[in-house]
């Protein structure tokens, strides 16, 4: 099948998919890796892989699913390959002087650092749920894990983050 036949059959063209989904691909990778250059490299790899697999894409919805799945896999692989899992000691996380509103940039930074300390899979689940606004069923499908496991990761991660924030005097 030629590229033109593939576009006509699925309604998906490569350039359109890149334009429409480049921010989502970069965002997922960046929020997992916390390194702009590395996230850009991963995004490029993902779109190169998409170009090679365009004939396999069946619909625009399938393209989004495929992109999410591949960016998750590539981001985790990159972390393992470079052994760059962000590690932040709780002592290094800035402690707010007073109770702060939920949209406070300082609290956002504290949360970002605390989420970065989570293991790979729970961290990706948290990013996909709260940064990318995917529901647990979509996360389960992308990560190929049972829905109950996704919910368990979310529940345990939220409890851990809550505990760490309370130890720091935030959210009392």
TACORHU-V31959 format. One record per helix or strand of 2 or more residues. SS is the DSSP state (A for helix, B for strand). FROM is the first residue (numbers start at 0). TO is the last residue. If there is no record, write none. Layout:
ss=(SS & SS)
from=(FROM & FROM)
to=(TO & TO)
This chain:
ss=(A & A & A & A & A & A & A & A & A & A)
from=(2 & 13 & 35 & 53 & 59 & 89 & 104 & 119 & 135 & 146)
to=(9 & 32 & 51 & 55 & 81 & 91 & 115 & 130 & 142 & 166)
